[in-house]
Amino acid sequence: MIIDGIVERVNDFISANKFEFKIVDFSFALPYSYVLIEKDGRKSLGVAMTLLEEYKGHSEKRKVDSEVKTINDFVNMANDLDIINRTLGLATINAISQYFIKLTEDDYSRDIVDLILKHKGIKKIAFIGNMMPLVKTLKENGDFEFYIFERNPKHTTSETISDAFEYALLPKMDAVLISGTSLLNNSLDMILDRAKNAKLKILIGPSAQILPEFVKDYGIDYIASVHTIDVDKALYNLKLGSSFGLFKKYSKKYVVKV
C-alpha cells in the first residue's frame, strides 16, 4: 500500500537525520484536523480533512490515549484502521513535510488550470472528489468531458458520479485530479493503478501537503496544496472550526512537480 510506503519513508527520513520534533498541539476537528509540531524553535502546521462519513464515534482503539509518545508514533498512525488515528497520522506527516518543503515563486504561481490547458491531448478529466470551483473554471476556459466522482452523500449533486464507477472509468481518463483525502480512505492505490493511461495526475487539497519526495515513483505528477505562512493565526481559525485561515489570509497555495 502507498500509505505504508509513505510511513516508512517518513520514519527513515526522521531517523537518518536524527530529527527531534515536539508535538505542540493536535486535534481531530472540523473541517480539518491538525497537528502542530516544533523543532529548533520553529513551528509547523499540518492538516488533514476530517471525513465524518467514516467517523464511528469514540472507541477504545484510540492510540493517542496511551500508546502515542513520539513523533514516530504519530506518523505510524497514518496507516491505522481507526479514522481518528489515521487522520492525525496524516496531519503529522503533513506537518513534517511543511517544515522541510522548499517552494519557489514558480511553485506559488503555477496554476492547475494552466497545466491542463497547456497539456496536449487532454479531453476527459476525472475529479476524485467534488471540486466544483475548479470544474467551473475549466468549463469556462476549455472544451472537456468531466467525470466527478464523490463518495460523501452530502457532497453529491446532479453532476457527480458514485465512486463505485472509478474502477471502470479511470482507465479512459486523460487527466485525473485526486483529492488528498484518498490518502485517508486508502483509495489512492486503486486510483493510480486504474489511471495509468492518464497524461496528468495531480494530488490536490490541504490534505495533500505531503513532501513530494515521500510520494516519488508512485505515479503522481504534481501536488497542489497550501503552505501556512502564519501558523498561529491559521491555527486559531482551525480551532474555531473554520478553514478560512488555510485558504485566504494565512496560507499560500502552491503547485509543485513531483
Secondary structure, DSSP 8 states (H G I E B T S, - for coil): -HHHHHHHHHHHHHHHHT---EEEEEE--SSEEEEEEEETTEEEEEEEE--GGG-----TT-GGGTT--SHHHHHHGGG-SSHHHHHHHHHHHHHHHHHH----HHHHH--HHHHHHHSTT--EEEEES--HHHHHHHHHH---EEEEEE--GGG--TTEEEGGGHHHHGGG-SEEEEEGGGGTTT-HHHHHHHTTT-SEEEEESGGG---GGGGTTTT--EEEEEEESSHHHHHHHHHTT--HHHHTTSEEEEEEE-
